Amino acid sequence: MPSGALSYETATANHPKKENEMSTTFEINILKNGPAICKGSLIIKDADGKIILQGEKAALCRCGASENQPLCDGAHARIDFQG
C-alpha cells in the first residue's frame, strides 16, 4: 500500500495550473545498490525550508552514508550498499 508521502495534483477547470507552477511530470528511478534518480522539475528543501537544490535531476541517497544528505555522494559504493 502506498504511504502517501509523494503526491501530485493535475490542473483542472476548478483548479487551473498557474503559470509559475512546475510540471507534474516526475520520474524516480531506483538504481540497484545505488541512489534514487529523480527527474523532473525539482526543488529540494531542508527541514528549515532552505532550498538545497533546484533543477531537473537529482540523485538522492538511499544508503544513509552520504556526507551530503539528502543527496548521493557515492558512499553506497564505499560501504557495499545492497538495496
Backbone as a printed PyTorch tensor [residue, N CA C, xyz], in Angstrom:
tensor([[[  0.8470,  -1.1740,   0.0000],
         [  0.0000,   0.0000,   0.0000],
         [  0.8960,   1.2430,   0.0000]],

        [[  0.6300,   2.2260,  -0.8720],
         [  1.4340,   3.4440,  -0.9050],
         [  1.3470,   4.2090,   0.4080]],

        [[  2.4470,   4.8630,   0.7690],
         [  2.5000,   5.6010,   2.0280],
         [  1.8210,   6.9530,   1.9380]],

        [[  1.6950,   7.4810,   0.7200],
         [  1.1280,   8.8120,   0.5580],
         [  2.1600,   9.9090,   0.7280]],

        [[  3.4370,   9.5290,   0.8730],
         [  4.4990,  10.5140,   1.0690],
         [  4.6930,  11.3680,  -0.1750]],

        [[  4.4720,  10.7980,  -1.3410],
         [  4.5900,  11.5490,  -2.5870],
         [  3.2010,  11.6890,  -3.1870]],

        [[  2.8850,  12.8600,  -3.6660],
         [  1.6100,  13.0620,  -4.3190],
         [  1.7450,  14.1530,  -5.3580]],

        [[  0.7440,  14.2420,  -6.2270],
         [  0.7340,  15.3050,  -7.2070],
         [ -0.7020,  15.6750,  -7.5140]],

        [[ -0.8840,  16.8320,  -8.1220],
         [ -2.2050,  17.3060,  -8.4730],
         [ -2.1430,  17.8550,  -9.8860]],

        [[ -3.0830,  17.4900, -10.7170],
         [ -3.1180,  17.9910, -12.0860],
         [ -4.0610,  19.1760, -12.1700]],

        [[ -3.8430,  19.9880, -13.1840],
         [ -4.7010,  21.1470, -13.3820],
         [ -6.0850,  20.6990, -13.8400]],

        [[ -7.1050,  21.3450, -13.3300],
         [ -8.4810,  21.0790, -13.7310],
         [ -9.1620,  22.4190, -13.9630]],

        [[-10.3760,  22.3700, -14.4670],
         [-11.1270,  23.6050, -14.6890],
         [-11.3370,  24.3560, -13.3760]],

        [[-11.5210,  23.6080, -12.2730],
         [-11.7350,  24.2380, -10.9680],
         [-10.4410,  24.6850, -10.3060]],

        [[ -9.3340,  24.1220, -10.7300],
         [ -8.0250,  24.4330, -10.1450],
         [ -6.9930,  24.5020, -11.2760]],

        [[ -7.0380,  25.5720, -12.0920],
         [ -6.1120,  25.6530, -13.2180],
         [ -4.6660,  25.7960, -12.7610]],

        [[ -3.7720,  25.2760, -13.5600],
         [ -2.3420,  25.3700, -13.2640],
         [ -1.8920,  26.8140, -13.4520]],

        [[ -1.2020,  27.3360, -12.4610],
         [ -0.6910,  28.6920, -12.5490],
         [  0.5610,  28.6960, -13.4150]],

        [[  0.8410,  29.8320, -14.0230],
         [  1.9670,  29.9420, -14.9450],
         [  3.3000,  29.5940, -14.2860]],

        [[  3.4790,  29.9260, -13.0070],
         [  4.7560,  29.6890, -12.3350],
         [  4.8320,  28.3220, -11.6600]],

        [[  3.7760,  27.5040, -11.7340],
         [  3.8060,  26.1820, -11.1280],
         [  4.6340,  25.2360, -11.9910]],

        [[  5.3130,  24.3150, -11.3300],
         [  6.1320,  23.3480, -12.0420],
         [  5.2780,  22.2640, -12.6710]],

        [[  5.8670,  21.5850, -13.6270],
         [  5.2140,  20.4550, -14.2680],
         [  4.9580,  19.3560, -13.2490]],

        [[  3.8830,  18.5990, -13.4290],
         [  3.6000,  17.4840, -12.5380],
         [  4.2490,  16.2040, -13.0380]],

        [[  4.9290,  16.2680, -14.1860],
         [  5.6360,  15.0930, -14.6850],
         [  6.8960,  14.9060, -13.8600]],

        [[  6.9930,  13.7500, -13.2360],
         [  8.1030,  13.4760, -12.3340],
         [  8.4220,  11.9960, -12.4170]],

        [[  9.6990,  11.6700, -12.4240],
         [ 10.1150,  10.2730, -12.5310],
         [ 11.1640,   9.9800, -11.4720]],

        [[ 11.0270,   8.8340, -10.8130],
         [ 12.0260,   8.3760,  -9.8540],
         [ 12.4710,   6.9880, -10.2830]],

        [[ 13.7590,   6.8290, -10.5040],
         [ 14.3390,   5.5290, -10.8480],
         [ 15.2420,   5.0860,  -9.7070]],

        [[ 14.9480,   3.9180,  -9.1450],
         [ 15.7520,   3.3740,  -8.0570],
         [ 16.8480,   2.5170,  -8.6850]],

        [[ 18.0890,   2.9240,  -8.4960],
         [ 19.2050,   2.1660,  -9.0380],
         [ 19.5660,   1.0240,  -8.0960]],

        [[ 19.8230,  -0.1420,  -8.6590],
         [ 20.2110,  -1.2930,  -7.8460],
         [ 21.4860,  -0.9420,  -7.0830]],

        [[ 21.4260,  -1.1080,  -5.7690],
         [ 22.5650,  -0.8340,  -4.8820],
         [ 23.0580,   0.6070,  -4.9830]],

        [[ 22.1850,   1.5130,  -5.3750],
         [ 22.5950,   2.9060,  -5.5400],
         [ 21.4940,   3.8760,  -5.1740]],

        [[ 21.6110,   5.1100,  -5.6680],
         [ 20.6810,   6.1690,  -5.2820],
         [ 19.3430,   6.0850,  -6.0090]],

        [[ 18.4510,   6.9530,  -5.6090],
         [ 17.1880,   7.1730,  -6.3120],
         [ 17.4190,   8.3750,  -7.2270]],

        [[ 17.2950,   8.1630,  -8.5360],
         [ 17.4900,   9.2340,  -9.5020],
         [ 16.1320,   9.8800,  -9.7680]],

        [[ 16.0330,  11.1600,  -9.4720],
         [ 14.7920,  11.9090,  -9.6400],
         [ 14.9310,  12.8230, -10.8520]],

        [[ 13.9260,  12.7740, -11.7260],
         [ 13.9380,  13.6010, -12.9330],
         [ 12.6180,  14.3430, -13.0340]],

        [[ 12.7070,  15.6060, -13.3550],
         [ 11.5370,  16.4640, -13.4800],
         [ 11.8830,  17.8310, -12.9220]],

        [[ 10.9270,  18.6740, -12.7740],
         [ 11.1760,  19.9900, -12.1810],
         [ 11.2720,  19.8190, -10.6680]],

        [[ 12.4570,  20.0190, -10.1280],
         [ 12.7260,  19.7200,  -8.7270],
         [ 13.0480,  20.9620,  -7.9090]],

        [[ 12.5520,  20.9760,  -6.7200],
         [ 13.0200,  21.8880,  -5.6770],
         [ 13.1480,  21.0190,  -4.4330]],

        [[ 14.3560,  20.8470,  -3.9410],
         [ 14.6020,  20.0560,  -2.7400],
         [ 14.9700,  21.0270,  -1.6300]],

        [[ 14.2120,  20.9350,  -0.5150],
         [ 14.4190,  21.8360,   0.6160],
         [ 14.7960,  21.0430,   1.8550]],

        [[ 15.5500,  21.6960,   2.7510],
         [ 15.8790,  21.0560,   4.0190],
         [ 14.7230,  21.2520,   5.0050]],

        [[ 14.8890,  20.7750,   6.2320],
         [ 13.8310,  20.8310,   7.2350],
         [ 13.4290,  22.2640,   7.5910]],

        [[ 14.3140,  23.2310,   7.3520],
         [ 14.0170,  24.6270,   7.6370],
         [ 13.4270,  25.3620,   6.4410]],

        [[ 13.2440,  24.6450,   5.3190],
         [ 12.6800,  25.2560,   4.1210],
         [ 13.7040,  25.8830,   3.1970]],

        [[ 14.9880,  25.7790,   3.5370],
         [ 16.0520,  26.3230,   2.6920],
         [ 16.2350,  25.4240,   1.4680]],

        [[ 16.3130,  26.0350,   0.2910],
         [ 16.4910,  25.2600,  -0.9410],
         [ 17.8990,  24.6900,  -0.9890]],

        [[ 17.9620,  23.3560,  -1.1120],
         [ 19.2360,  22.6450,  -1.2400],
         [ 19.6080,  22.5200,  -2.7100]],

        [[ 18.6100,  22.2230,  -3.5260],
         [ 18.8500,  22.0060,  -4.9480],
         [ 17.6000,  22.3700,  -5.7230]],

        [[ 17.7980,  23.0120,  -6.8570],
         [ 16.6970,  23.3140,  -7.7620],
         [ 17.1900,  23.0010,  -9.1590]],

        [[ 16.4720,  22.1540,  -9.8750],
         [ 16.8920,  21.7780, -11.2120],
         [ 16.0110,  20.7080, -11.7970]],

        [[ 16.5760,  19.9430, -12.7130],
         [ 15.8230,  18.9270, -13.4440],
         [ 16.2020,  17.4970, -13.0690]],

        [[ 17.2840,  17.3130, -12.3140],
         [ 17.7240,  15.9520, -11.9780],
         [ 18.4760,  15.9690, -10.6570]],

        [[ 18.2630,  14.9230,  -9.8450],
         [ 18.9820,  14.7940,  -8.5780],
         [ 19.1220,  13.3150,  -8.2370]],

        [[ 20.2170,  12.9790,  -7.5640],
         [ 20.4350,  11.6260,  -7.0540],
         [ 20.2920,  11.6880,  -5.5430]],

        [[ 19.2610,  11.0170,  -5.0190],
         [ 19.0090,  11.0220,  -3.5820],
         [ 19.5980,   9.7690,  -2.9440]],

        [[ 20.2540,   9.9490,  -1.8060],
         [ 20.8920,   8.8580,  -1.0810],
         [ 19.8570,   7.8690,  -0.5670]],

        [[ 20.1430,   6.5930,  -0.7340],
         [ 19.3010,   5.5430,  -0.1520],
         [ 20.0510,   4.7550,   0.9060]],

        [[ 21.3890,   4.8630,   0.9330],
         [ 22.1700,   4.0280,   1.8460],
         [ 22.3420,   4.6500,   3.2280]],

        [[ 22.1590,   5.9550,   3.3420],
         [ 22.2990,   6.6370,   4.6170],
         [ 23.7250,   7.0600,   4.9540]],

        [[ 24.6870,   6.7330,   4.0950],
         [ 26.0870,   7.0300,   4.3960],
         [ 26.6130,   8.3030,   3.7230]],

        [[ 25.8170,   8.9400,   2.8900],
         [ 26.2690,  10.1470,   2.1950],
         [ 26.5830,  11.2490,   3.1970]],

        [[ 27.6590,  11.9540,   2.9620],
         [ 28.0060,  13.1110,   3.7900],
         [ 27.3780,  14.3790,   3.2330]],

        [[ 26.5630,  14.2330,   2.1880],
         [ 25.9050,  15.3600,   1.5450],
         [ 24.3860,  15.1210,   1.5150]],

        [[ 23.8300,  14.6020,   2.6240],
         [ 22.4000,  14.2700,   2.6960],
         [ 21.5430,  15.4730,   2.3470]],

        [[ 20.4550,  15.2750,   1.6500],
         [ 19.8770,  14.0170,   1.2070],
         [ 20.4180,  13.5450,  -0.1380]],

        [[ 21.4280,  14.2470,  -0.6540],
         [ 21.9670,  13.9080,  -1.9660],
         [ 23.0160,  12.8050,  -1.8730]],

        [[ 23.1270,  12.0290,  -2.9340],
         [ 24.0990,  10.9420,  -3.0050],
         [ 25.4880,  11.5050,  -3.2700]],

        [[ 26.4850,  10.9740,  -2.5700],
         [ 27.8810,  11.3490,  -2.8330],
         [ 28.7180,  10.1370,  -3.2380]],

        [[ 28.0640,   9.0190,  -3.5430],
         [ 28.7750,   7.8070,  -3.9520],
         [ 29.1590,   6.9020,  -2.7990]],

        [[ 28.7420,   7.2390,  -1.5920],
         [ 29.1020,   6.4410,  -0.4190],
         [ 28.6040,   5.0090,  -0.5270]],

        [[ 27.5260,   4.7800,  -1.2720],
         [ 26.9840,   3.4280,  -1.4120],
         [ 28.0280,   2.4490,  -1.9410]],

        [[ 28.8920,   2.9200,  -2.8150],
         [ 29.9470,   2.0470,  -3.3650],
         [ 31.0050,   1.7320,  -2.3050]],

        [[ 31.3440,   2.7180,  -1.4770],
         [ 32.3640,   2.5290,  -0.4370],
         [ 31.8980,   1.5570,   0.6540]],

        [[ 30.5860,   1.5690,   0.9440],
         [ 30.0920,   0.7210,   2.0360],
         [ 29.4610,  -0.5780,   1.5260]],

        [[ 29.5370,  -0.8030,   0.2150],
         [ 28.9590,  -2.0030,  -0.4090],
         [ 27.4640,  -2.1160,  -0.0880]],

        [[ 26.7380,  -1.0020,  -0.2940],
         [ 25.3000,  -0.9630,  -0.0440],
         [ 24.5740,  -1.9620,  -0.9340]],

        [[ 23.6820,  -2.7000,  -0.3500],
         [ 22.8320,  -3.6490,  -1.0700],
         [ 21.3840,  -3.2300,  -0.8650]],

        [[ 20.7360,  -2.8700,  -1.9490],
         [ 19.3510,  -2.4610,  -1.7910],
         [ 18.6910,  -2.0760,  -3.0680]]])
